């Protein structure tokens, strides 16, 4: 997870548990581990590394000030210098660490045997010096009877299991529970059986509130709870002010797209009422005084957008939306801007109508054209997501996406280009000849034989040699904040 804001899931659990009289503590190991490495003595000597260490304290302060986000070149230099310190300070054999990712070329997070190896040798993890001291302190002073780990991304898994191994070796009777997005995806695989017996006591798929309350021996007396961010080090995150993460829903209200992981995992769509959402955001804004609100929904519904227009949350905000007819209305977009909207992330996916229809995206390109103009006119930044290499696309269709993007380049502020990954399970995957994507019993994706022979190598060649090299698109791609991408992008569109 990028260290620009606290994780929303644990904050939501903390609010629920506190409301139901269950004592708990939160430790954001991500931000604390990164700060720990940034504070280590310099061990690698070269000109660039010397500069990075020489300016590290100044750069850590600069990234928290709005002035840095006015100058893109200076911002990139500061972020690159901070990232360089992380990279060299974690220079173990095969480990590649950045502000946005953790990769170990010796161990794979999609192999349960490798996760168990990480648990058996926690001292080999570059964050060992941090979590050894912190977990020992927690155990000595808090004496918890249960510790839970929220694991949402593959990049978190090896480090989490190293910490679990450390705890298990010193306190064999301590109850350890796993939850989070990645754990949910693993547990919803057909025929799931945990390979972590003896190391982990319990695993929770989906929302963890009731499961944790049950483990505490209680039942819910209140469900109208807000996330609790008081236990997080709000001054430590890499952002010019506190970013408030908030989810108005889980799952996706559209839920019809082919090859959708939400559909493959049978994740239901649940939502907080629009009235309750704006009430919650108002309360949280008053409590936390955020510089920015990050709406985490897979897609903020039109009803929630209208509620934000009717009752603005009191701080700038951004989030992911679908390309609906609402956004083609200039007055609606103008009202969104007045409510505090500074950026919209939009999954356009393709500039070919046939591809969109085949994938059941529910996107009309005529509507998309009008929406891009309306959003731009309103002064809202756009972060457009494009997806290449789907079973419905081949080179001619990808060329149409290139053409569409170039025609609308003046209305696009940021671009995210992704190559399609086929979810390993679900009805859509059954229609294609597949093979292993990653070696590992926990892989969530499958390689597939493209109906038109448009394989990943050809897709990447098109992106690298044609799409990204178009002068107009190359200029847009340079706008993307390195490492932090969409998490910092709204700050480049905030008005003083």
N, C-alpha and C positions, 0 to 999 in steps of 0.2 A: 504494500500500500504506500502511496506517495505521502511523504511526511508534511503535507500542507494543511491537514485538518484531522481532528480525532475521528475514530471509527464510530459509525452511528449505531451498529448492532449492540455492542457492549453498553453504550450509553442508554439505549432503550431498555436493556435488561436491568441495568442499575436502577433506572427510574421505577420500573415495575416492582423490583424486589424491595426497594426502600418503601414504596407505597404500601406494600404488604408486610411491612415490619420484619424484613429479612436483612440482616447486616451484610454488606459486601464491600469490597474494595476493587478498584480498577487499576490495572497497570498497562499502559500503552508501551509494549516492548519495542515497537517499531521506532517511534521517535526517540526513545531513550537509548536504544542501541545505536542509532545513527549519531546522536550527539556524543555518545561514548567514544566512537571511533574517530569522530572529528577532533576530539580532545587529546588523542594519543600523540606521543612524540613522533617526530618525523624520522622515518627509517630509510626512505628512498631519496637519493640526491640526484637531481637534474634541474635544469633551468625552470621548466614549467612547474615542477613539483615544489621547488623552492618558493616560487611566487605564490602558489596556492596556499602553502603553509604560512607564509609571511602575512598574507591578507585574510586568513581564515576568520578571525574574530570580527574584523570589519565587514567581511562578506556575510557572515551570519546575521549581523545587524542590518545590513543593507537590504537583504531579502525580505525584511519585515517592514520596509518603508515604501510608501506609494511612489516616491520619486524614482525609484529604480525602474518601475514599470512604464515610465515615459520614454526611456531610452532602450530600445530593443537590443542594440549591440552591447551596451553595458550590462544589461540583464543576462544575456547569454554568457558573457565572460564570468560574471559572478557565479552563476549556476555551474558552469563548466569547472571552475576552480574548486568549488565545494565538492563536486562529484569526483574530481581527480583525487582529492584526499581520501574519500571513501574507497576508491578503487585501489589505491596503493596501500592503504592501511589494512585492507582485507586480502592482501596478496598471498593467499595460501595456494597450495597446488590445486589448480583446476577451478578455483572460485573466482567468479566475476560478479562484483558488487557495484551497484549504481544507486542513484537516488530513486530509481523507479523499479529496480529488479534485483533479484538474487539468483544466481545460477551456479551450480556446482557440477563440473563436468565429470566428477568421479561418481556422484550419486544422483539418482533421478527421483523426483518427487512423485512419479507415477509408478514406481516400483515399491511395493510394500516392504520387500526385503531391504531396500536401500534406506527407507524411513526408519526401519528397525536398527540398521547400522548407525544411522545418525544418533539414535537414542543410546546406543551402546557406547559411543565415543563422543560425548558432548564437548569434551575439551578440544576437539578438532574444529569446532565451529568458530568463526572469527568473532562472534559476539559473546563468546564464553566468559571473557573477563567482565562483561556487563551483567549477564543474567546470573552468573555464579554469585556475585555479591548481592544483587537485588533480590533474588529468590531466597537466599539465605536470610536476608534481613526480614523479608515478608514472613517466612516461616518462624523465625525467632521471636518477632514482635507481635505478629497477628495470630499465629497458631491456627490457621484455617483448617477445617476438616474436609474442605472440597476446593479444588482449583479447576477452573474451566478455561479452555483455550478456544478462542474464536479464530478459525482458519478459513479465509475466504478465497485465497489465491494460491496457485501452485508455488509461487515464489516464497510463500510463507511456511510451507509445509516442513522442509528440512530443518529450519531453525526452530520451529515449534516442537518437533520431535526431539531435537537436541535438548531443549529445555525440559521436556517430559522425561527424557532419560536421566537428566540430572536430578530431578525431583524424585523419581522412582528409586534411584540408587541410594538416596539419603533418607527418604521417608517411605518405605515400602507400603505402609498402611494408608497413606494419603489417597483420598478418592480423587481421580482425575477424569474429567468429562470433556469431550470434544463437541464443538458445534461450528456453525458458520456456513457460508455458501459452498465452499469446496467439500466439506463433510457431507452436506445435504446432497450434492451431486453424486458423490460416491455411494451414499446409502440408498439412493433411488435407482441405482443400476439393477437390472433384473438379477435375481438370485444372490443379492448381496449377503456376504458373511464377513464379519470383521476379521482381518488378519492381525489385529493388534491386541488379542486377548492376553492378559497378564501384564500388559503395559498400560492400557487404557481401560478404565472401569465402565464407562458409558459413552455413547455417541448419540447426538440428537440431530434429527433431520428437521429442517424448517424452523419456525419460531421456537425459541427456547424458554419463553416465560413460564409456561405451565410445567415443563419438565424440571426446571431448576427449582421452582416452588415446591414441587412434589418431593424432590431430593432433600429439600429443607424441612420436609414434614408438614407443609402447610397447604391450605387451599386459598384461592384468590378471594380477597374481600373487596378489592377495587381493580377495575380494568381501565379506567380513564386516567392513564398515566402519561407523563411527558418524559422524553429522554432526559437523563441527568448528566450534565457535562461538568459538574462541580469537581469531580475527581480527576479530571484530565489537566495536564500542564498546558493550559490554553496559551500561555505566553511563549511556548517553545516551538510551536509549529512554524514551518517555513512559508509565511504568508504575511502580507501587510495588514494585519488585524485578524481577529478570530473569524474563521469560516464555520458557519453553522450548518451541519448536515441534517437533513430531515427527509423522512419518507412518508408520503401521503398514501402509499399503496405498496403492495408486494405482488409479484407476478406482472402480467401485462393485460391491459383491458382489451387489446385487439386479439391476440392469441390465435391468429389464423395463419401466420406465416409458415410456409414450408420450411422444414429443417430447423425449427426454432427449439433451442435448448429448454426454454420454459415449457413448451408443449411436450417435448420428449421426456422431461422429468415429471410431467403431470403436476406442475406447480399451479395451484389455484390463484385466481385474482381476488385479492381482498383489499378493501379500501376504507380509509377514514372519510367520513362525510365532508363535503366541501365546507360546511359551516364549522365543523370541528377543526379542520385543517387551518383555516385562517385564524381561529381562536388560539390554537396551539402555537402558531408561528408568531402571533402578536406577543404571547406570554414569553416565549423563548427569546424573542428579540429584546424584550425589556430586561430579561434576566442576563443575557450574554453580551448585549451590545455588539452584534456581529458587524464586520466589515462587508460580509457577503453571506447570502444564504444559498446553499447547494441543495436543490431538490433532487433526491436520489432515485426517484421512480424510473422504472424502465421506460415509461412514457407518461408524462403528466397529462391527465385527461382534460378535454375541453371544459368539463364542469369545474374542475379545480382551477383551470386558468381563469375562468369567468369569476370564480370566487376571489381570486387574487386581485382581479381588476376591481371588483366591488369593495373589497376590504384589503388594501395593500398591506403587506406584512411589516412595513416600517424600515426595511433595509433593502439594498440591491440584491437581486436574486437571479439564478439561472438554473436550467434543467433540460432534460431530454424530452422532446415532443415528437409526435407523429405529424406528417405533412397533411394536415386536414384542411378543409375549405375555410375554417375559421381564420387561418393564417393568411388566406388570400384576400381578406377584408382589411383594407388600410385602416379603417377606424378601430377595428379590433386590435390590430398590432400597435397602433398609437396608444390605445388604452393599456396594453401590456407594458409598453415603455413607461407610461406614467405610474404604473403600479410598482416599478422598480426593476423590471426585467432588463438585464444588460446583455444577455447572450442566450441563444437557444441552440441546443445540440439537436441535430435532425438527421435521422437515418434515411437518407434518400436512396441509398444502396445502388441504384442503376439509373442511367439516362436512357434506357431502352424500355418502352412501354410493354413490349412482349415479355421481357424478363420479369418485370414487376408483376405482371398479371400471372405468369406461370408460377411465381413464388408466393402468390396470394398476399402481396404486400398492402393492397388497398390504397395504393398511391396513384394518382392521376397526374401525369407530367404537365398537363395544361394548368392544373391547380398549383403544382409545384412552381411553375414559372411565375405565376401571379403572386404566390406566397413569398418567394424570394425577393421580388420587387417591393412588396408591402412591408416586409420585415426590414429591408434595407432603408426604405423611406422613413420608417419609424425610428431609426437610429439604434436598432438592436443588432448586435453582432451574430453571425451564424458560424457554427462549427458543423460542417457537413461530413457525414460518414458515407463512404462508398465501399461497396463489397464486390470483389472480383473473383471469378472462377467458380461461380455457382453452377449447378447442373444445367440451368436454363440459359447460360451465357457461353458464347464462344467469341472469337476475335472480332467479327463484325459488330456484335452487340457491345463489346467493350469499347470499340471505336466510337459508337454512338454516345456512350458515357463520357468519353473524352470530348466529343463535340459539344454535348450539353454543358459540361463543366466550363469549357472555354467561353461559350456564349453567355454564360451567367457569372463569369469570373468577377465582375464588379460588385456582385451581390454576395460573394462568398469571402468570409474573413479567414477561416481556417479549414483545413481539409484533413480527414483521417482516411487513409487508404488501407484496406484489409484484404487478405486473401481468405477465401471461404474455408472453414473447417467443418467437416461433416460430423454432427453428433453421433456418438457410437451406437446409441439406442433410439428407439422410436420408430413409428411406422414409415417415415420418409426414407430412413436409411435402408429399409428392407427392399426398396425398389432399385437399389444400385449394387453392382458387384463391389465388394469392399475387401480390404486387407488391413493389417495393423498399421496404425499411424505412428505411434510411439511404441517401443518395446516396454511393456509394463502392464501389470494386472489392474492398475488403477487409471488407465488412460480413458479420457472422456470422448475421444475422437477416433474416427476410422479414416484411413485413406480410401479413395474410391476411384473407380474407372469412369472417367467423364464420358457422357454419351457422345460428345462431339470430338473427343480426343484433346480437349483444351486442358492439359494437365498443369500442375502447379509450376513446373519449370517454365512453361510457355507463358503462363500468367505473370510470373515474376519478370520474365524478359520483357513483356509488353509494358509493365509498369516502370521498370528501370530504364528502358531504352526509348520508350515513346511517350508514355503518359507523363512521367515526372520531368521529362526533358522539354516539354512544351514550355516556352518562355513565360507565358501567363500563369501556368500552373506551378512552375518552379518558384515564381515569386510568392505565390500564396503559401507554398509549403515552408518557405523560409520564415513565415510568421509564427509557426508553431513553437511555443515555449519548450525548449529542450527538457526532457525528463518529466516535467510537470504537465505538459500538454494542456488538456482542457481544464485542469484544476487551477491553473494560473491564467489561462486565456482571458477570463472575464475582466481581470484587473487592467488589461490593456484597452478596455472599452469603458471603464468607469469615468464618470465626469467628476471634476473637482467640486 
